[in-house]
Amino acid sequence: MNSSSAAFTFIDLFAGVGGFHAALSALGGGCVYAVEKDPDAAAVYERNWQIRARGDIVDDTQSEMRVPKHDVLAAGFPCQPFSKSGYQRGMDEARGTLFWNILRILEVRRPTVVLLENVRNIYGPRHKHEWEVIVRSLRELGYQVSSRPIVFSPHLLPPERGGRPQVRERVFIMATYVGTNRSHIDVAPSVPHLPVDGWSPSEWHLEEHLPIQADHEIGNRLRLNLGPAETTLVEAWNDFVVTLRSAGVPKLPGFPVWVDAFVHQDDLVVPPGTAAWKAVFLRKNAEFYTEHRELLEAWLSRWNYLRDFPASRRKFEWQAKDAESLLDTVMHLRPSGLRVKQATYVPALVAITQTSILGDRQRRLSPREAARLQGLPEWFDFGAQPDAATYRQMGNGVNVGAAYHVFREHAIKTAGAIRRRAPGLAAAVEASDVNPDAALERYWDPSRDVIIRRRSSTTDTGRAAG
């Protein structure tokens, strides 16, 4: 959207491929400045949003403020340790980190609303000091912000509100400029951590809600298929499930199964000093093996006792309830073993090669399906870059629906303060729909009919490359 005709303006810092850009554009905003240091992500950003993503925020904020005026500052900021020397003023403690550069922009430009996103453990005990510095620094600059985080995930939103079948809990920090006289008054988080409109995350169904691409839409499907070793792994553990189910075992273990810990209870020895959590798992595995020894020995003998598998592949975690086999599940290859869950929603996309495996398709999620999980529109184009780059960008990205929901709910709750400084922003939010999908589908051509996102997608060429 052309910023001159936009209802409000925003800047997009540490932008990735533009998850915040998508959310704020869907509300009617226009981007006036973007920063993304990774050249591959910056190229995708420019390709889709038609604005250059500059390479380094430090150059534009250190000695001279080159960041233009704006109404909203959005940033998926990196969290670096802040100085604890003397517990000084927040900005001084943040000096030398990229968060300090964000504070410099706020100090000079004073945008009306700040939207920050980070991983959940930014609020954990190991980052208590960093969290206190963030809150204190924002308040010292006149921004009202809750001392408690907004923790939200797209799987808590129903499809008609831009939700997606992905567990991706992130901390959002929402702040509105109210002046230093009022900024130190604590407020409750503006968005609760709960499913919206009574939506139950168990209602997600990947085939319908993602939706999963048909083979003819993917192009070269072979690139998504499991390798020989992975196929053998899945076949072995599927045999484990089917063997127990066929024998009438009503409930599969809810604890991690460790084949290396299979030993009769009478022979179990827990070494002194073993961590409590590990001791529990050793005992549970021994009990499980003892109870089903005949079945498990028959299964193990068919697969050479998994001796050809790496240690991490001799571990199995079942979260798929009543599924009859791995064909009815979503699988996740992790350093800690093979995790299997119901085909409702998927684990969070990550920036490394742990892409979820669709059990009934025996393949990994496609790049297009990963983009859908992040709420990006069907026209979003990754160009000719390798799949690995797209997966990395999606794993590092901001979910559009979650960001849109959090920002919109916060803006509605603080509408009075926003209207006094940015009436266009307040009006845009007031007129907005609860679902960003339709607005994003119209992004390039406002006159066209809205394309329903959860249809079968276009073929795997051009903009819909998957």
NUROVEX-933782 format. One record per residue (C-alpha): residue number from 1; x, y, z; residue in three letters. Coordinates in steps of 0.1 Angstrom, whole numbers, plus 2048, in hexadecimal, padded with zeros to 3 digits. Layout:
<NUM,<X,Y,Z>,'Ala'>
...
This chain:
<1,<800,800,800>,'Met'>
<2,<80C,823,7F7>,'Asn'>
<3,<814,834,818>,'Ser'>
<4,<807,855,80C>,'Ser'>
<5,<7E4,846,809>,'Ser'>
<6,<7E6,830,828>,'Ala'>
<7,<7D1,836,847>,'Ala'>
<8,<7F1,835,85D>,'Phe'>
<9,<816,82F,859>,'Thr'>
<10,<82D,815,868>,'Phe'>
<11,<851,80A,868>,'Ile'>
<12,<85B,7E5,867>,'Asp'>
<13,<87B,7DD,87A>,'Leu'>
<14,<88D,7BB,879>,'Phe'>
<15,<872,7B4,860>,'Ala'>
<16,<879,792,852>,'Gly'>
<17,<863,78D,834>,'Val'>
<18,<848,7A4,841>,'Gly'>
<19,<830,793,85A>,'Gly'>
<20,<82A,7B4,86C>,'Phe'>
<21,<828,7C6,84A>,'His'>
<22,<80C,7AE,840>,'Ala'>
<23,<7F9,7B4,860>,'Ala'>
<24,<7FC,7DA,861>,'Leu'>
<25,<7F5,7DD,83B>,'Ser'>
<26,<7D5,7C8,840>,'Ala'>
<27,<7CA,7E3,859>,'Leu'>
<28,<7D0,7FF,83F>,'Gly'>
<29,<7F4,809,849>,'Gly'>
<30,<810,814,832>,'Gly'>
<31,<834,80B,838>,'Cys'>
<32,<84D,828,837>,'Val'>
<33,<86D,816,842>,'Tyr'>
<34,<878,7F2,846>,'Ala'>
<35,<898,7E0,853>,'Val'>
<36,<8A3,7BC,84D>,'Glu'>
<37,<8C7,7B2,84F>,'Lys'>
<38,<8C4,790,83E>,'Asp'>
<39,<8C8,796,818>,'Pro'>
<40,<8B2,778,80E>,'Asp'>
<41,<895,783,825>,'Ala'>
<42,<89A,7A8,81A>,'Ala'>
<43,<897,79D,7F5>,'Ala'>
<44,<876,78B,7FC>,'Val'>
<45,<869,7A9,810>,'Tyr'>
<46,<871,7C1,7F3>,'Glu'>
<47,<862,7A9,7DA>,'Arg'>
<48,<840,7A8,7EC>,'Asn'>
<49,<83D,7C9,7FD>,'Trp'>
<50,<84E,7DF,7E3>,'Gln'>
<51,<863,7F1,7FD>,'Ile'>
<52,<888,7EE,803>,'Arg'>
<53,<892,7DD,824>,'Ala'>
<54,<8B1,7EF,830>,'Arg'>
<55,<8CD,7DB,83E>,'Gly'>
<56,<8D7,7E9,860>,'Asp'>
<57,<8C3,7FE,878>,'Ile'>
<58,<8E2,809,88A>,'Val'>
<59,<8ED,81E,86C>,'Asp'>
<60,<8CC,831,86C>,'Asp'>
<61,<8C9,838,892>,'Thr'>
<62,<8EC,83A,8A1>,'Gln'>
<63,<8F9,85D,898>,'Ser'>
<64,<8DC,86A,883>,'Glu'>
<65,<8B7,860,883>,'Met'>
<66,<8AE,856,860>,'Arg'>
<67,<88F,843,869>,'Val'>
<68,<870,858,85D>,'Pro'>
<69,<853,861,873>,'Lys'>
<70,<838,846,877>,'His'>
<71,<81A,83D,88B>,'Asp'>
<72,<823,819,894>,'Val'>
<73,<844,808,89B>,'Leu'>
<74,<844,7E3,896>,'Ala'>
<75,<862,7CD,89D>,'Ala'>
<76,<86A,7A8,8A2>,'Gly'>
<77,<888,7B3,8B6>,'Phe'>
<78,<8A7,79E,8BF>,'Pro'>
<79,<8AB,79A,8E4>,'Cys'>
<80,<8CF,79F,8F1>,'Gln'>
<81,<8D9,7A0,915>,'Pro'>
<82,<8D8,7C3,923>,'Phe'>
<83,<8F1,7D2,93B>,'Ser'>
<84,<8E9,7CD,960>,'Lys'>
<85,<903,7E6,96B>,'Ser'>
<86,<8F3,7FB,986>,'Gly'>
<87,<8D0,7F5,979>,'Tyr'>
<88,<8D1,816,967>,'Gln'>
<89,<8B6,826,952>,'Arg'>
<90,<8A8,80E,938>,'Gly'>
<91,<8B6,81E,919>,'Met'>
<92,<8D9,81E,928>,'Asp'>
<93,<8D7,7FA,932>,'Glu'>
<94,<8CC,7F1,90E>,'Ala'>
<95,<8E9,805,8FE>,'Arg'>
<96,<8FD,7EF,8E6>,'Gly'>
<97,<8DF,7D9,8DE>,'Thr'>
<98,<8C6,7DD,8C1>,'Leu'>
<99,<8AA,7E4,8D9>,'Phe'>
<100,<8BD,804,8E1>,'Trp'>
<101,<8B9,80E,8BD>,'Asn'>
<102,<893,808,8BF>,'Ile'>
<103,<892,81E,8DE>,'Leu'>
<104,<8A5,83A,8CB>,'Arg'>
<105,<88A,839,8B1>,'Ile'>
<106,<86F,83C,8CB>,'Leu'>
<107,<882,858,8DD>,'Glu'>
<108,<884,86D,8BD>,'Val'>
<109,<865,863,8A9>,'Arg'>
<110,<84C,85B,8C5>,'Arg'>
<111,<835,844,8B0>,'Pro'>
<112,<813,83F,8BF>,'Thr'>
<113,<813,819,8C2>,'Val'>
<114,<830,800,8C6>,'Val'>
<115,<82C,7DC,8BC>,'Leu'>
<116,<848,7C4,8C7>,'Leu'>
<117,<84B,79F,8C4>,'Glu'>
<118,<863,785,8D3>,'Asn'>
<119,<865,761,8DE>,'Val'>
<120,<852,757,8FC>,'Arg'>
<121,<870,753,913>,'Asn'>
<122,<878,778,911>,'Ile'>
<123,<860,779,92F>,'Tyr'>
<124,<870,75B,940>,'Gly'>
<125,<886,75B,95F>,'Pro'>
<126,<8A7,75B,94B>,'Arg'>
<127,<89D,77C,93B>,'His'>
<128,<88D,78E,958>,'Lys'>
<129,<8A5,7AB,957>,'His'>
<130,<8A0,7AF,931>,'Glu'>
<131,<87B,7B0,935>,'Trp'>
<132,<87D,7CA,951>,'Glu'>
<133,<893,7E0,93B>,'Val'>
<134,<87B,7DE,91E>,'Ile'>
<135,<85D,7E8,933>,'Val'>
<136,<870,803,946>,'Arg'>
<137,<87F,812,926>,'Ser'>
<138,<85E,814,915>,'Leu'>
<139,<84D,825,933>,'Arg'>
<140,<86A,83E,936>,'Glu'>
<141,<863,849,913>,'Leu'>
<142,<83E,84E,91A>,'Gly'>
<143,<82F,82D,90E>,'Tyr'>
<144,<815,81B,922>,'Gln'>
<145,<81D,7F5,922>,'Val'>
<146,<813,7D8,938>,'Ser'>
<147,<82C,7C9,94F>,'Ser'>
<148,<81E,7A7,944>,'Arg'>
<149,<822,79B,921>,'Pro'>
<150,<808,792,906>,'Ile'>
<151,<80E,76E,8FE>,'Val'>
<152,<7FC,763,8DF>,'Phe'>
<153,<7FB,748,8C4>,'Ser'>
<154,<7E9,746,8A3>,'Pro'>
<155,<7D9,724,8AC>,'His'>
<156,<7C4,737,8C6>,'Leu'>
<157,<7B3,74A,8AA>,'Leu'>
<158,<797,73B,896>,'Pro'>
<159,<79C,73A,870>,'Pro'>
<160,<783,756,86A>,'Glu'>
<161,<799,76D,87F>,'Arg'>
<162,<7B9,766,86D>,'Gly'>
<163,<7C3,748,883>,'Gly'>
<164,<7DA,72D,877>,'Arg'>
<165,<7E0,708,882>,'Pro'>
<166,<802,70F,891>,'Gln'>
<167,<80C,711,8B6>,'Val'>
<168,<823,72F,8B6>,'Arg'>
<169,<822,740,8D8>,'Glu'>
<170,<834,761,8D7>,'Arg'>
<171,<836,77F,8EE>,'Val'>
<172,<828,79F,8E0>,'Phe'>
<173,<82F,7C0,8F1>,'Ile'>
<174,<816,7DB,8EA>,'Met'>
<175,<81C,7FF,8F4>,'Ala'>
<176,<808,81F,8EE>,'Thr'>
<177,<816,842,8F3>,'Tyr'>
<178,<804,854,90F>,'Val'>
<179,<820,86B,91C>,'Gly'>
<180,<837,867,93A>,'Thr'>
<181,<81C,873,953>,'Asn'>
<182,<807,853,94D>,'Arg'>
<183,<820,83A,93E>,'Ser'>
<184,<82A,82B,960>,'His'>
<185,<806,820,968>,'Ile'>
<186,<806,7FA,963>,'Asp'>
<187,<7EA,7EB,94E>,'Val'>
<188,<7DE,7C8,947>,'Ala'>
<189,<7E9,7B8,926>,'Pro'>
<190,<7D2,7C3,90B>,'Ser'>
<191,<7CE,7A1,8FC>,'Val'>
<192,<7C7,782,912>,'Pro'>
<193,<7D8,761,90B>,'His'>
<194,<7BA,74B,903>,'Leu'>
<195,<7A7,73D,8E4>,'Pro'>
<196,<793,759,8D4>,'Val'>
<197,<76D,757,8CF>,'Asp'>
<198,<76A,735,8E0>,'Gly'>
<199,<780,725,8C6>,'Trp'>
<200,<78F,704,8CF>,'Ser'>
<201,<7B1,6FC,8C1>,'Pro'>
<202,<7A7,6D8,8BE>,'Ser'>
<203,<790,6E2,8A2>,'Glu'>
<204,<7AD,6E9,88B>,'Trp'>
<205,<7B0,6D1,86D>,'His'>
<206,<7CE,6D5,857>,'Leu'>
<207,<7BE,6C8,837>,'Glu'>
<208,<7A2,6E2,839>,'Glu'>
<209,<7B1,6FF,84B>,'His'>
<210,<7D5,701,83E>,'Leu'>
<211,<7CC,6F4,824>,'Pro'>
<212,<7E4,6D9,81A>,'Ile'>
<213,<7F0,6DC,7F6>,'Gln'>
<214,<7E7,6C0,7DD>,'Ala'>
<215,<805,6AF,7CD>,'Asp'>
<216,<7FF,6BF,7AB>,'His'>
<217,<802,6E2,7BB>,'Glu'>
<218,<824,6DC,7CA>,'Ile'>
<219,<839,6D6,7AB>,'Gly'>
<220,<857,6C2,7B5>,'Asn'>
<221,<849,6AE,7D2>,'Arg'>
<222,<868,699,7D5>,'Leu'>
<223,<87A,6B6,7E7>,'Arg'>
<224,<861,6B3,803>,'Leu'>
<225,<861,68D,806>,'Asn'>
<226,<872,67B,823>,'Leu'>
<227,<895,66C,81D>,'Gly'>
<228,<89B,647,81F>,'Pro'>
<229,<8A7,648,843>,'Ala'>
<230,<889,65E,84D>,'Glu'>
<231,<871,647,83B>,'Thr'>
<232,<87F,629,84E>,'Thr'>
<233,<87C,63C,86F>,'Leu'>
<234,<857,644,869>,'Val'>
<235,<850,620,85E>,'Glu'>
<236,<860,612,87E>,'Ala'>
<237,<84D,629,896>,'Trp'>
<238,<82D,624,882>,'Asn'>
<239,<831,5FF,887>,'Asp'>
<240,<835,606,8AD>,'Phe'>
<241,<813,619,8AD>,'Val'>
<242,<801,5FF,898>,'Val'>
<243,<80F,5E2,8AC>,'Thr'>
<244,<802,5F1,8CC>,'Leu'>
<245,<7E0,5FB,8BD>,'Arg'>
<246,<7DB,5D9,8AD>,'Ser'>
<247,<7E2,5C8,8CF>,'Ala'>
<248,<7C6,5DE,8DF>,'Gly'>
<249,<7DD,5F5,8F3>,'Val'>
<250,<7C3,611,8F9>,'Pro'>
<251,<7DC,62D,901>,'Lys'>
<252,<7FE,634,8F4>,'Leu'>
<253,<818,642,90C>,'Pro'>
<254,<815,667,913>,'Gly'>
<255,<839,669,91E>,'Phe'>
<256,<857,668,906>,'Pro'>
<257,<85F,644,8FC>,'Val'>
<258,<884,63C,8FE>,'Trp'>
<259,<88D,61B,8EE>,'Val'>
<260,<8AF,61D,8FF>,'Asp'>
<261,<89D,61D,920>,'Ala'>
<262,<889,5FD,91A>,'Phe'>
<263,<892,5E6,937>,'Val'>
<264,<87D,5D0,94E>,'His'>
<265,<873,5E2,96E>,'Gln'>
<266,<886,5C8,983>,'Asp'>
<267,<8A6,5D1,971>,'Asp'>
<268,<8A2,5F7,971>,'Leu'>
<269,<8BF,60A,981>,'Val'>
<270,<8BC,62F,984>,'Val'>
<271,<8E0,63C,98A>,'Pro'>
<272,<8E4,654,9A8>,'Pro'>
<273,<8E3,678,99E>,'Gly'>
<274,<8CC,672,981>,'Thr'>
<275,<8B6,691,97A>,'Ala'>
<276,<893,68D,989>,'Ala'>
<277,<882,691,967>,'Trp'>
<278,<898,677,957>,'Lys'>
<279,<893,65E,973>,'Ala'>
<280,<86D,661,96E>,'Val'>
<281,<870,65A,949>,'Phe'>
<282,<887,63C,950>,'Leu'>
<283,<86E,62D,968>,'Arg'>
<284,<851,633,950>,'Lys'>
<285,<863,623,933>,'Asn'>
<286,<86C,605,948>,'Ala'>
<287,<847,602,953>,'Glu'>
<288,<83B,605,92F>,'Phe'>
<289,<855,5EB,923>,'Tyr'>
<290,<84D,5D3,93F>,'Thr'>
<291,<827,5D5,938>,'Glu'>
<292,<82A,5D0,912>,'His'>
<293,<84B,5BD,910>,'Arg'>
<294,<83F,5A2,8F8>,'Glu'>
<295,<830,5BC,8DF>,'Leu'>
<296,<84E,5D3,8E1>,'Leu'>
<297,<868,5B7,8DD>,'Glu'>
<298,<856,5AB,8BE>,'Ala'>
<299,<855,5CF,8B0>,'Trp'>
<300,<87A,5D6,8B8>,'Leu'>
<301,<886,5B5,8A9>,'Ser'>
<302,<875,5BF,888>,'Arg'>
<303,<88A,5DF,887>,'Trp'>
<304,<8AB,5D2,894>,'Asn'>
<305,<8A4,5E2,8B6>,'Tyr'>
<306,<8A8,604,8A4>,'Leu'>
<307,<8CE,5FF,8A6>,'Arg'>
<308,<8D2,610,884>,'Asp'>
<309,<8C0,62F,891>,'Phe'>
<310,<8D2,64D,8A1>,'Pro'>
<311,<8CB,650,8C6>,'Ala'>
<312,<8B3,66D,8C1>,'Ser'>
<313,<89E,658,8A9>,'Arg'>
<314,<899,63D,8C3>,'Arg'>
<315,<883,655,8D6>,'Lys'>
<316,<85E,65A,8CF>,'Phe'>
<317,<844,672,8DD>,'Glu'>
<318,<81F,66B,8D7>,'Trp'>
<319,<807,689,8D9>,'Gln'>
<320,<7ED,67C,8BF>,'Ala'>
<321,<7D4,66D,8D8>,'Lys'>
<322,<7BE,653,8C6>,'Asp'>
<323,<7CF,653,8A4>,'Ala'>
<324,<7D2,630,896>,'Glu'>
<325,<7F4,636,884>,'Ser'>
<326,<80D,650,87A>,'Leu'>
<327,<7F9,656,85A>,'Leu'>
<328,<7DF,668,86F>,'Asp'>
<329,<7F8,680,87F>,'Thr'>
<330,<811,69C,87A>,'Val'>
<331,<835,693,882>,'Met'>
<332,<852,6A8,88E>,'His'>
<333,<876,69C,88C>,'Leu'>
<334,<887,6AC,8AA>,'Arg'>
<335,<8AA,6A8,8BA>,'Pro'>
<336,<897,697,8D7>,'Ser'>
<337,<885,67E,8C0>,'Gly'>
<338,<866,679,8AA>,'Leu'>
<339,<849,68D,8B8>,'Arg'>
<340,<827,683,8AB>,'Val'>
<341,<807,697,8AF>,'Lys'>
<342,<7E3,69A,8A3>,'Gln'>
<343,<7DE,6A9,880>,'Ala'>
<344,<7CD,6C8,88E>,'Thr'>
<345,<7E8,6E3,892>,'Tyr'>
<346,<80E,6E1,88E>,'Val'>
<347,<82B,6EA,8A4>,'Pro'>
<348,<83B,70C,89F>,'Ala'>
<349,<84E,710,87F>,'Leu'>
<350,<873,714,888>,'Val'>
<351,<890,722,875>,'Ala'>
<352,<8A2,701,872>,'Ile'>
<353,<89A,6E1,860>,'Thr'>
<354,<87F,6D3,877>,'Gln'>
<355,<862,6D7,85E>,'Thr'>
<356,<843,6C4,868>,'Ser'>
<357,<83B,6A4,855>,'Ile'>
<358,<818,69D,849>,'Leu'>
<359,<811,679,852>,'Gly'>
<360,<7F7,671,837>,'Asp'>
<361,<80D,681,81C>,'Arg'>
<362,<82E,675,829>,'Gln'>
<363,<83F,696,821>,'Arg'>
<364,<849,6B6,831>,'Arg'>
<365,<834,6D6,831>,'Leu'>
<366,<83A,6E9,811>,'Ser'>
<367,<848,70C,811>,'Pro'>
<368,<825,719,806>,'Arg'>
<369,<815,706,823>,'Glu'>
<370,<82E,715,83B>,'Ala'>
<371,<825,738,82D>,'Ala'>
<372,<800,731,833>,'Arg'>
<373,<808,727,857>,'Leu'>
<374,<817,749,85B>,'Gln'>
<375,<7F9,75A,84C>,'Gly'>
<376,<809,767,82D>,'Leu'>
<377,<7F2,76C,80F>,'Pro'>
<378,<7F2,754,7F1>,'Glu'>
<379,<802,76E,7DA>,'Trp'>
<380,<821,771,7F1>,'Phe'>
<381,<83F,769,7DB>,'Asp'>
<382,<860,75A,7E7>,'Phe'>
<383,<870,75C,7C5>,'Gly'>
<384,<889,741,7BB>,'Ala'>
<385,<89A,73E,7DD>,'Gln'>
<386,<8A1,71B,7EC>,'Pro'>
<387,<886,70B,801>,'Asp'>
<388,<89E,70C,81F>,'Ala'>
<389,<89F,732,81D>,'Ala'>
<390,<878,733,81D>,'Thr'>
<391,<876,71B,83B>,'Tyr'>
<392,<88F,730,84E>,'Arg'>
<393,<87C,750,847>,'Gln'>
<394,<85B,740,851>,'Met'>
<395,<86B,733,871>,'Gly'>
<396,<878,755,87A>,'Asn'>
<397,<859,767,86F>,'Gly'>
<398,<83C,778,880>,'Val'>
<399,<81A,768,87D>,'Asn'>
<400,<803,781,86B>,'Val'>
<401,<7E2,777,87B>,'Gly'>
<402,<7F0,778,89F>,'Ala'>
<403,<801,79A,899>,'Ala'>
<404,<7E1,7A8,889>,'Tyr'>
<405,<7CB,79C,8A6>,'His'>
<406,<7E3,7A8,8C1>,'Val'>
<407,<7E8,7CA,8B1>,'Phe'>
<408,<7C3,7CF,8A9>,'Arg'>
<409,<7B7,7C5,8CC>,'Glu'>
<410,<7D0,7DC,8DC>,'His'>
<411,<7C7,7F9,8C6>,'Ala'>
<412,<7A2,7F5,8CD>,'Ile'>
<413,<7A9,7F5,8F3>,'Lys'>
<414,<7BF,814,8F1>,'Thr'>
<415,<7AB,826,8D6>,'Ala'>
<416,<7A8,846,8EA>,'Gly'>
<417,<7CD,84C,8EE>,'Ala'>
<418,<7D3,841,8CA>,'Ile'>
<419,<7B8,858,8BC>,'Arg'>
<420,<7C8,877,8CC>,'Arg'>
<421,<7E9,872,8B9>,'Arg'>
<422,<7E1,85C,89B>,'Ala'>
<423,<7BC,860,891>,'Pro'>
<424,<7C2,84D,870>,'Gly'>
<425,<7CF,82F,883>,'Leu'>
<426,<7B2,82F,89B>,'Ala'>
<427,<798,832,87E>,'Ala'>
<428,<7A9,816,86B>,'Ala'>
<429,<7A8,7FE,888>,'Val'>
<430,<784,808,88F>,'Glu'>
<431,<77A,800,86B>,'Ala'>
<432,<78F,7E0,868>,'Ser'>
<433,<782,7BD,865>,'Asp'>
<434,<78C,7A2,87F>,'Val'>
<435,<79C,78D,864>,'Asn'>
<436,<7BB,79A,851>,'Pro'>
<437,<7B9,780,835>,'Asp'>
<438,<7A1,792,81E>,'Ala'>
<439,<7B3,7B3,821>,'Ala'>
<440,<7D4,7A2,818>,'Leu'>
<441,<7C5,790,7FA>,'Glu'>
<442,<7BA,7B2,7ED>,'Arg'>
<443,<7DC,7C2,7F4>,'Tyr'>
<444,<7E8,7C5,7D0>,'Trp'>
<445,<7C6,7CC,7C0>,'Asp'>
<446,<7AC,7DC,7D8>,'Pro'>
<447,<791,7D9,7BC>,'Ser'>
<448,<792,7B4,7B8>,'Arg'>
<449,<77C,79B,7C9>,'Asp'>
<450,<78A,78C,7E9>,'Val'>
<451,<79A,76A,7E3>,'Ile'>
<452,<790,752,7FF>,'Ile'>
<453,<7B1,747,80E>,'Arg'>
<454,<7A7,724,819>,'Arg'>
<455,<7A0,718,7F6>,'Arg'>
<456,<7B6,6FF,7E3>,'Ser'>
<457,<7D3,714,7D9>,'Ser'>
<458,<7E0,71D,7B7>,'Thr'>
<459,<7F9,708,7A5>,'Thr'>
<460,<81D,707,7B0>,'Asp'>
<461,<82A,721,798>,'Thr'>
<462,<832,747,79A>,'Gly'>
<463,<823,758,7B8>,'Arg'>
<464,<815,738,7C7>,'Ala'>
<465,<837,726,7C6>,'Ala'>
<466,<835,70C,7E1>,'Gly'>
